[in-house]
Amino acid sequence: MKTRAIAPTLDPHIVIRVSGKLFEGHLAYLRQMVQSAHECQLWPLLDLSHLEEVDLAAVTYLIDGENRDFGVVSCSVFIRDWMERERNRAAA
């Protein structure tokens, strides 16, 4: 997967809306969509405003990919808090 040091702010982008549940079994498809965006020279933005449930694998994917492989917009507080707790736990 193409990686970027910093999230581009001026690049053309595409919004990928993720809603409902995001679990480990869904990540292969999401990775494929992100990769397709990169192949089209688009910066993927994951809109998580309608995401209601995630598992640890999904949170880890969001942490690892944010600002490197994709941007995250409209993320709910409970997911953002979980991401922050996992970042802190990993850093400890």
DASULVEN-V562446 format. One record per backbone hydrogen bond with DSSP energy under -0.5 kcal/mol. NH is the residue of the N-H (numbers start at 1). CO is the residue of the C=O. Records with the same first field share a line. If there is no record, write none. Layout:
NH: CO / CO
This chain:
4: 68
14: 43
16: 14 / 45
17: 15
18: 16 / 47
19: 17
20: 50
21: 19
22: 53
26: 23
27: 23 / 24
30: 26
31: 27
32: 28
33: 29
34: 30
35: 31
36: 32
37: 33
38: 34
39: 35
40: 36
41: 38
42: 37
43: 12
44: 42
45: 14
46: 44 / 71
47: 16 / 45
48: 46 / 73
50: 18
51: 48
52: 20
53: 20
55: 22
59: 55
60: 56
61: 57
62: 58
63: 59
64: 60
65: 61
66: 62
67: 70
68: 65
69: 65
70: 65
71: 44
73: 46
76: 48
80: 76
81: 77
82: 78
83: 79
84: 80
85: 81
86: 82
87: 83
88: 84
89: 85
90: 86
91: 87
92: 88
